[in-house]
Amino acid sequence: MCVVTSIGLDENSTNNIIAHRGAWKEFNLPQNSIAALQKAMALHCYGVECDVHITKDSILVVHHDDDFFDMPIISATYSELKQKSSISLSVLPLLSEFLELIKHHLQTHLIIELKIPEICTSADKKRFVMALSALMKDYQQPFLFSFITFDWYTAIQLKKELPHFKISYLNGDKTPEEIKASGLDGVDYHFTRFLEHPDWLEKSRQLELITNTWTLNDPLVFQAFQQQTIDYITTDYPALFLEL
């Protein structure tokens, strides 16, 4: 999971559940699809996490893996990707389609993870940040959209370009103090990192950082984190956890 996190606290929210790649697993839907996004919206999840790649011609698409039908997304144009399979484009939506749905829904937040493949160059990262910055000029609603990423450089650069949006870091190798000093907004770590460092949640609260953990699918572990008043929990089972 590659992420730049930008989740904003919402005092009116009735839950803190984020659907990982949409509400796909419980309902046999394609992950990162518009159908999975709409299902999570229907469930009234606090948020939906989606994975975003940039194509060679700077089109932002929603997809988890670095490749699409064995074609590296970052090395292919959107037109070339479309030629791979017109049927499968239902699972290669544009980020702008997600943004439009969330923009008009207003009750679900979109957490956008920037996927940075190993072959991604510094120039590619800069191109990614600039393309995202240009797109978000049409979506000046920082309470609805936030960003996450595993790549430290990309997270810092994105925060410079989009200072009013929340950006969180995913990799788990920075302390809350380092996150705060960097100017980023949150710690978005795998739940095992918080178990290894039980003081990090409290330190993050003291530093007024957003806290989220992923991908948490065990109900018992979920309840333990709820008791620690973590801000958000990302799961493949949003319907189940909303019942809990």
N, C-alpha and C positions, 0 to 999 in steps of 0.2 A: 504494500500500500504506500504509494508515494504521495505525500501531502504537504500543502501549505495551508494552514488553518486560519480561518477568519470567522470565528463564531461569536456572535454578539449576544450578551445576556439579555433576556427578554422577561421582564417582570410579569407579563401577562400570560406567559407560557404555562400550560397545565401539565407538561411532561418534559422530560429531558432526553427523549429517545431519538437517536439519529439512525435512519435506515441505511445500512451499508450497501452501497450500489443500488439503492432503492429497495422496495419490498418485493424482492424477487424469489428468494429461496422458499418461503412459506407458501407462495402462490404459483410456483412453477412458471415464472416469467423470465425472460432474458434479463440478465443483470445489466445495469447501466442503460436500460432501455426507457423510452418514454412511458411504456406501460408500467414498468416498475416504479418510476417516479410518480405517476398518477395514483398508483395503488397506495404508496406511502402517504401521499397527500390526502387520500380518502380515509386513511387510518388516523389522520391528524397527528402524525409524528411531528416532533419539534422540527426535525430537519431531515434532509436527504443528502447523503454523501455521493459524489460522482467523480469518476476518474477522467481526466482530460489530457489529450495529447495534441501536439501541433504537427501539422503536415508540412511537407517541403514547401508548399506555397502558402504557409501561415494560416491555414484553416484550423479552427479549434474543434476537435471532435471528441465525443464521449465514448471511451472504450478503456478496458482495464489493461489488457496485454499490450506489450510494445509492438507486436506484429498483428496484422490483419490478413488472414489467409496467407501466412508466411511472408508477407510483405511488411518490412519495417515502416511504421506510420511516418516517422520523422523523415524518412528518405523518399517518400512517395507523395505525389500530388493527390489532392482530393479526387480529381477525375480518375486517376489511376486506381485508387481504392474503390471507387464506384464500379469500375469495370470488373473487379474481382468477382463480385456477386451482387446483383441488384436486389435479390431477395434479402441478403444479409445486411443491407443498409438499414434495416429496421433496428439493428443492434449497433449501428454506427451513426447515431444522431449527432447533429451539430450542437455545440454548447449553447448557441443562441436560442435554439428551440427550448432547452431547459430553462434558460433565463426568462423567456417570454411566459412560460407556464407559471413559474414562481412569481413573476412580477404581477400577474393578474390574480394570483391566489391569495397572497399576502399573509397567509397563516402558516406556511411552511417555509423554512429557511433552506438555502442551498449551500452546502459545504463543498467547495470545488478543490479537488486534489490535483495538483500539477504533477504529471507523471514525467519523470526525467530518466530516460533510458541510458544505459551505459555508454552508448555511442553518441550521446548528446554532447556537443561541443559548447564552449563558452559562448560562441556566437549564436548557437541554437537556443541556449538559455536566455540570452538577451532578447532574441527574436520572439521567444515565447512570452516573456514578460511584457514586451512592447505590444504584442498583438492582443494580449489580455487587457492591458491598460486601455488600449484604443476601444476595444469592445465594451468595457465597463463604463465608458463615458455615456452610454445610452441607458445605463442602469444605476443611477446614482441613488441607490437605496442600501446603504451599508448595514442596515438592520436586517436585511433579507439575505445578503450574500456574504460569504466568508471564504477563506482560502487556507489550504494546508499543503505541505510538501515535505518530502524527506531531504531535499537538497537545501543545505544551509545558504549557499550563495543565492539561489533563486528566491528563497524566502526573504532575505534581506533586500534584494533588488526590487522585489514586488512591493514590499512595504514602502520603499522610497517612491514608487510610482503610484501606489494606491494608499496613501497614508490614512484615509478615513475608513478603510475597510480593515477588518480583523484578520490577522495572519498568524497561524499557529504552526508549530514545528513538530514533525512526526518521528524523527529518527531515534530519539531517546538517549542521545549521547551528550546532552547539555543539561546542566542543572537549572532549576527555576531562576536562580540569580543570573545565570548567563543569558537566559531567555529575556529576562527583564532588561538587562544591560544592553542587549542588542536592539531594543525597540520593538521586538515582536510582541504579540498579544497573548499567546497561550502555549501551554504544553499539551500536546495531543499524542500520548504515548501508549504503546501496547500495555495491556493491564499488568503483564509480568514485570514491567519496569517500575510500576508503582508498588508492586508487592516487594520488589528488591529494595526499594527506597521508600519506606512507609512515611517518611517525613516530607516527601516532595509535595503531596497534596496540600498539607497545611502551609508549607512555605509558599506555595503558589497562591493560596488564598491571601496570605499576608502581603504578598507583592501585587495583589489584585490582577493576577493572571487568570485567563480562562483555562479550565481544566476539562479534558475529554480523554476517554480511553477507548481502545479498539482491540481487536474485534471480539467483543465479549458476548459469548453465547451460552454460558453456563448460568442458570437461574440463581444458584447459590452464590456464585461470585458476584453476580449482578446485585443481589440484595446487600452483599457486604459493601460494595462500592456506594450503593445508595445511602447506606448508613453513614458513610464518610462525607456525604453531601458534595459529591463530585458534580460539576456543572452538567456534563453531558456524557452519555454512553452510546457508543456506536455498536450496532449489532446486526447480525443476519436474521434475527427473529424479532422484528419490531412488534408484530401483533401479539406474540407471547409476552414480551416484556411490558407492553402497555397494559395487559391484563394484570400483571403482577404489581 
